Amino acid sequence: MSDLSEKKCVPCEGGIPAFDISKIHEYIKKVDGWEVNKDASSNYFLIKEFKFENFLKSQNFVNKVGEIAEKEGHHPDICFGWGYAKIKIFTHAIEGLAESDFILAAKIDKI
């Protein structure tokens, strides 16, 4: 869908602003099927649900997401069970979205 999957996540320790809505709209077009939502504090995050045939396939997918997350040093929130996995991505240090969040989403989509 984009060349974001070829980039490397950059560690964020804060001190930079989170993407504003116009920047989010620019980047959301570069990933496939991810939604942008707000949490209770009005901070944006990416979320996507993946469907699978059974628990084992969900677990295998989540394990691959974990491998990518460790390699990139960028860790999503993961919830999974029989036939599904939900991935939530945002940059904790800035309480919002940055380019690395979209890079991670693009890499996950390649699994």
DORO-772556 format. One record per residue: z, x, y of N, C-alpha, C in turn; residue in one letter; residue number from 1; chain. Coordinates in steps of 0.1 Angstrom, whole numbers, plus 5000, padded with zeros to 4 digits. Layout:
<nodes>
NODE   nw   nu   nv  caw  cau  cav   cw   cu   cv resn resi chain
NODE    Z    X    Y    Z    X    Y    Z    X    Y    a  NUM     A
...
</nodes>
This chain:
<nodes>
NODE   nw   nu   nv  caw  cau  cav   cw   cu   cv resn resi chain
NODE 5000 5008 4988 5000 5000 5000 5000 5009 5013    m    1     A
NODE 5007 5020 5012 5007 5029 5023 5009 5043 5019    s    2     A
NODE 5009 5052 5028 5012 5066 5025 5027 5069 5026    d    3     A
NODE 5035 5059 5029 5049 5062 5030 5055 5067 5018    l    4     A
NODE 5050 5064 5006 5055 5068 4993 5053 5083 4992    s    5     A
NODE 5045 5089 5000 5042 5104 4999 5052 5112 5008    e    6     A
NODE 5059 5105 5016 5069 5111 5026 5082 5113 5019    k    7     A
NODE 5091 5121 5025 5104 5124 5020 5114 5117 5029    k    8     A
NODE 5124 5110 5023 5135 5105 5031 5142 5116 5039    c    9     A
NODE 5146 5113 5051 5153 5122 5059 5168 5118 5060    v   10     A
NODE 5177 5126 5057 5191 5122 5058 5195 5118 5072    p   11     A
NODE 5202 5107 5073 5206 5103 5087 5222 5103 5087    c   12     A
NODE 5226 5110 5097 5241 5111 5100 5245 5103 5112    e   13     A
NODE 5236 5094 5116 5239 5086 5128 5233 5093 5141    g   14     A
NODE 5237 5088 5152 5232 5094 5165 5218 5091 5169    g   15     A
NODE 5211 5082 5161 5198 5077 5164 5199 5062 5164    i   16     A
NODE 5190 5056 5172 5190 5041 5172 5183 5036 5160    p   17     A
NODE 5188 5024 5155 5181 5017 5144 5168 5012 5150    a   18     A
NODE 5158 5010 5141 5145 5004 5146 5148 4990 5152    f   19     A
NODE 5140 4988 5163 5141 4975 5169 5131 4966 5162    d   20     A
NODE 5131 4953 5165 5122 4943 5158 5108 4947 5158    i   21     A
NODE 5103 4952 5169 5088 4955 5170 5085 4967 5160    s   22     A
NODE 5094 4977 5159 5092 4988 5150 5093 4983 5136    k   23     A
NODE 5102 4974 5133 5103 4968 5120 5091 4961 5116    i   24     A
NODE 5085 4953 5125 5072 4946 5122 5061 4956 5119    h   25     A
NODE 5061 4967 5126 5051 4977 5124 5052 4983 5109    e   26     A
NODE 5064 4986 5105 5066 4992 5092 5066 4983 5080    y   27     A
NODE 5070 4970 5082 5071 4961 5071 5057 4958 5065    i   28     A
NODE 5046 4960 5074 5033 4959 5069 5029 4970 5059    k   29     A
NODE 5036 4981 5059 5033 4992 5051 5040 4992 5037    k   30     A
NODE 5048 4982 5034 5054 4980 5021 5050 4966 5016    v   31     A
NODE 5051 4965 5003 5046 4953 4996 5058 4943 4992    d   32     A
NODE 5058 4932 4998 5067 4921 4994 5082 4922 4998    g   33     A
NODE 5085 4932 5006 5099 4933 5010 5102 4923 5022    w   34     A
NODE 5113 4918 5022 5118 4909 5033 5127 4916 5042    e   35     A
NODE 5127 4913 5055 5137 4918 5064 5146 4907 5067    v   36     A
NODE 5159 4910 5066 5170 4900 5068 5180 4906 5077    n   37     A
NODE 5189 4898 5083 5201 4903 5090 5213 4900 5083    k   38     A
NODE 5223 4909 5084 5236 4906 5079 5245 4898 5089    d   39     A
NODE 5257 4896 5086 5266 4889 5094 5268 4895 5108    a   40     A
NODE 5266 4908 5109 5268 4916 5121 5254 4917 5129    s   41     A
NODE 5244 4910 5124 5231 4910 5130 5224 4924 5128    s   42     A
NODE 5227 4931 5118 5220 4944 5114 5210 4941 5104    n   43     A
NODE 5198 4946 5106 5186 4944 5098 5187 4952 5085    y   44     A
NODE 5182 4946 5074 5181 4953 5061 5168 4948 5054    f   45     A
NODE 5163 4956 5044 5152 4953 5036 5158 4947 5023    l   46     A
NODE 5151 4938 5017 5156 4932 5004 5143 4928 4996    i   47     A
NODE 5144 4930 4983 5133 4925 4974 5139 4923 4960    k   48     A
NODE 5135 4912 4954 5139 4909 4940 5127 4912 4931    e   49     A
NODE 5130 4918 4920 5120 4922 4910 5123 4914 4898    f   50     A
NODE 5113 4909 4891 5115 4901 4879 5110 4908 4866    k   51     A
NODE 5118 4907 4855 5115 4914 4843 5116 4904 4831    f   52     A
NODE 5111 4908 4820 5111 4900 4808 5125 4899 4801    e   53     A
NODE 5134 4909 4803 5147 4909 4797 5156 4918 4804    n   54     A
NODE 5168 4919 4798 5178 4928 4804 5175 4943 4804    f   55     A
NODE 5170 4947 4792 5167 4961 4791 5156 4966 4801    l   56     A
NODE 5146 4958 4803 5136 4962 4813 5142 4962 4827    k   57     A
NODE 5151 4953 4830 5158 4953 4843 5166 4966 4844    s   58     A
NODE 5173 4970 4834 5182 4981 4834 5173 4994 4835    q   59     A
NODE 5162 4995 4828 5153 5007 4829 5148 5008 4843    n   60     A
NODE 5144 4997 4849 5139 4998 4863 5150 5003 4873    f   61     A
NODE 5162 4997 4871 5173 5001 4880 5177 5016 4878    v   62     A
NODE 5176 5021 4866 5178 5035 4863 5168 5044 4870    n   63     A
NODE 5155 5039 4870 5145 5047 4878 5147 5046 4893    k   64     A
NODE 5151 5035 4898 5155 5034 4912 5166 5044 4915    v   65     A
NODE 5176 5045 4906 5187 5054 4908 5182 5069 4909    g   66     A
NODE 5173 5072 4900 5167 5086 4900 5160 5089 4913    e   67     A
NODE 5152 5080 4918 5146 5082 4931 5156 5083 4942    i   68     A
NODE 5166 5074 4942 5176 5074 4952 5183 5088 4953    a   69     A
NODE 5187 5093 4941 5193 5106 4941 5184 5117 4946    e   70     A
NODE 5172 5117 4942 5162 5127 4946 5160 5127 4961    k   71     A
NODE 5160 5115 4966 5157 5113 4981 5170 5114 4989    e   72     A
NODE 5181 5113 4983 5194 5113 4990 5196 5101 4999    g   73     A
NODE 5190 5090 4994 5191 5077 5001 5193 5066 4991    h   74     A
NODE 5205 5059 4992 5209 5051 4982 5210 5036 4985    h   75     A
NODE 5202 5028 4978 5202 5014 4981 5214 5006 4974    p   76     A
NODE 5216 4994 4978 5225 4985 4971 5217 4979 4960    d   77     A
NODE 5222 4979 4948 5215 4973 4936 5223 4963 4929    i   78     A
NODE 5217 4952 4926 5223 4941 4918 5213 4938 4907    c   79     A
NODE 5217 4937 4895 5207 4934 4884 5214 4927 4873    f   80     A
NODE 5206 4920 4865 5211 4913 4853 5199 4910 4844    g   81     A
NODE 5201 4900 4836 5190 4896 4827 5178 4891 4834    w   82     A
NODE 5167 4900 4834 5154 4896 4839 5152 4897 4854    g   83     A
NODE 5161 4904 4861 5160 4906 4875 5167 4918 4880    y   84     A
NODE 5162 4923 4892 5169 4933 4899 5167 4930 4914    a   85     A
NODE 5177 4931 4922 5176 4930 4936 5180 4943 4943    k   86     A
NODE 5171 4947 4952 5174 4960 4959 5175 4957 4974    i   87     A
NODE 5186 4962 4979 5188 4960 4994 5189 4974 5000    k   88     A
NODE 5181 4977 5010 5180 4990 5016 5183 4989 5032    i   89     A
NODE 5192 4998 5036 5194 5000 5050 5200 5014 5052    f   90     A
NODE 5200 5019 5064 5207 5032 5067 5221 5029 5072    t   91     A
NODE 5231 5032 5063 5245 5029 5066 5249 5036 5079    h   92     A
NODE 5245 5048 5082 5250 5056 5093 5246 5049 5107    a   93     A
NODE 5235 5042 5107 5231 5035 5119 5232 5020 5118    i   94     A
NODE 5236 5015 5107 5238 5001 5105 5225 4993 5108    e   95     A
NODE 5214 4998 5103 5201 4992 5105 5190 4999 5097    g   96     A
NODE 5178 4997 5102 5167 5003 5095 5161 5015 5102    l   97     A
NODE 5156 5024 5095 5149 5036 5100 5137 5039 5090    a   98     A
NODE 5129 5048 5094 5117 5051 5085 5121 5054 5071    e   99     A
NODE 5131 5061 5068 5135 5064 5055 5137 5052 5046    s  100     A
NODE 5142 5041 5052 5143 5029 5044 5130 5024 5039    d  101     A
NODE 5120 5024 5047 5107 5020 5043 5100 5030 5033    f  102     A
NODE 5103 5043 5035 5099 5053 5025 5105 5050 5012    i  103     A
NODE 5117 5047 5011 5124 5044 4998 5118 5032 4992    l  104     A
NODE 5116 5021 5000 5109 5009 4995 5096 5012 4989    a  105     A
NODE 5088 5020 4996 5074 5023 4991 5075 5031 4978    a  106     A
NODE 5085 5040 4977 5087 5047 4964 5091 5038 4953    k  107     A
NODE 5100 5029 4956 5104 5019 4945 5093 5011 4941    i  108     A
NODE 5084 5007 4950 5072 4999 4946 5063 5006 4937    d  109     A
NODE 5063 5019 4936 5055 5027 4928 5060 5028 4913    k  110     A
NODE 5072 5023 4911 5077 5024 4897 5069 5015 4888    i  111     A
</nodes>
